[in-house]
Amino acid sequence: MDRTKYLRNIPKVDEVLENKEVKPLLSRYPRWLVVDAIQNILETYRLKILSSDTSASAAENTPLDLSTALIEERIASYLKPHLRKVINATGVILHTNLGRSPLSRDALSNLREVASSYSNLEFDTLRGERGNRHDHLIPLLTKLTGAEYGLIVNNNAAAVFLALHTLASGREVVISRGELIEIGGSFRIPDVMKASGAKLVEVGTTNKTYLEDYQRVMSEHTALILKVHTSNYRILGFTAEVTLSELVALGKPQNIPLMNDLGSGSFFDLSRYGLTKEPTVRDAIQSGADVVTFSGDKLLGGPQAGIILGRKDLLTAMEKNPLMRALRVDKLTLSALESTLIACLDENRARDAIPTLRMLSLQAEEIEKMAFSLADLIRKDLSSFLQIEVKRSSSQVGGGALPLEDLPTWVVAITPLTMSVNQLEQKMRESDPPVIARISNDQILIDPRTLDEGEVNLVLDGLRNICHG
Ligand SMILES: *Cc1c(COP(=O)(O)O)cnc(C)c1O
């Protein structure tokens, strides 16, 4: 069948604009938006004709729709933010692609208040003079961790970079081969070190590094010993690692500081919730680390940020580094982070208030209840479309934290009866708000661990809309 006939019949934008139903749109929206929406519709149609084998049936089955409703729908899509809420039904708590940690209510209300008016960001209201944006958080950080001083930058990658650039540019940094990690999103420790101007001196092997390995390479050129928490993998079996305290003791007589990149950096001993015991930030400071860095939006459960703690003389040097200006955070981050830190002063309060900690500490029995009640709701309405099961599974911490951790959970497992699993998964992603779930053994799994209360109903609404068309 000849495509040109259909292609020739596609009207010009100006002709569409002359249509007496379309014309009034010009008084409601800027002309270029209307034109753009029409062009978009015409182009989509043209591509459909070009890509179909049987252009006739394509053209006849889906005739060109230039209704004002469709044009307005297109315009509305331009006026809506593209970055938006999604529902995380994957059970991966620190899902980096889904924005890591949701903020606590207190963090949000503080952020809203600070951001919607002027603030004392860099103003000392008592003395009536210029202040320092970090001063707001330093008392909290030192109380929570025992550190002498603190700094906040854009993220942990920036923290590592600023520390290396300030303390070791043009000099040597000693690190174990077992800790030369890639975090994902192409953050590789060796690359960051190179970019900072520090020279990498690798010691030991992938699975075993001894104190003597460090001793052998240390000289007057050594600026720093770096210990990186291998947050996203574990070396198991035949292994040897030098402890933080041993490294501190090694550097001290030669006046070589030790920096510890903790990655996730928890303030609390999470073994209380059945997770593997990991050193807390306070443990790292107590072991004598001179600089400790970690993320604000991993186990801490706050906004994206990099937190640097440790010796005041070293951190003051970082603060004076001209790069600090490029890496510093804004009032939005500081206000949300401060509220998160305040909640951390009381572990029980933190567990209830900070979503990341709440989801981490949820026990399987609590999730089992949530899963059965969601399953009942889905069955009640949609049993002719979806077959529902509740079963045991495991959630993940994610974000490169606690990689071996299997958090026991219960999931609602859905087998669609009127479409394929992949079709259902796609329709869920296309829902408003999108529902992101995982597929396993030809079923869609919904893990209630990462849903908050109101979201259960949104998942249900989404499924209803999909099934009822
Ligand atoms: C996650 C992580 C980083 C990077 O932190 P961002 O806050 O994502 O920049 C650096 N080091 C370690 C060990 C990490 O786990």
The ligand as an SDF file (V2000), in Angstrom:
LIG
                    3D

 15 15  0  0  0  0  0  0  0  0999 V2000
   28.4340    5.5140   48.4550 C   0  0  0  0  0  0  0  0  0  0  0  0
   29.8780    5.6600   48.7090 C   0  0  0  0  0  0  0  0  0  0  0  0
   30.5920    6.7630   48.2230 C   0  0  0  0  0  0  0  0  0  0  0  0
   29.9250    7.8310   47.4030 C   0  0  0  0  0  0  0  0  0  0  0  0
   29.0020    8.5230   48.1770 O   0  0  0  0  0  0  0  0  0  0  0  0
   27.9810    9.5780   47.4790 P   0  0  0  0  0  0  0  0  0  0  0  0
   27.3400   10.2300   48.6580 O   0  0  0  0  0  0  0  0  0  0  0  0
   27.0600    8.7620   46.6550 O   0  0  0  0  0  0  0  0  0  0  0  0
   28.8070   10.5020   46.6800 O   0  0  0  0  0  0  0  0  0  0  0  0
   31.9440    6.8400   48.4990 C   0  0  0  0  0  0  0  0  0  0  0  0
   32.5740    5.8790   49.2080 N   0  0  0  0  0  0  0  0  0  0  0  0
   31.9270    4.7860   49.6970 C   0  0  0  0  0  0  0  0  0  0  0  0
   32.6920    3.7500   50.4650 C   0  0  0  0  0  0  0  0  0  0  0  0
   30.5530    4.6320   49.4650 C   0  0  0  0  0  0  0  0  0  0  0  0
   29.8920    3.5780   49.9220 O   0  0  0  0  0  0  0  0  0  0  0  0
  1  2  1  0
  2  3  1  0
  2 14  2  0
  3  4  1  0
  3 10  2  0
  4  5  1  0
  5  6  1  0
  6  7  2  0
  6  8  1  0
  6  9  1  0
 10 11  1  0
 11 12  2  0
 12 13  1  0
 12 14  1  0
 14 15  1  0
M  END
$$$$
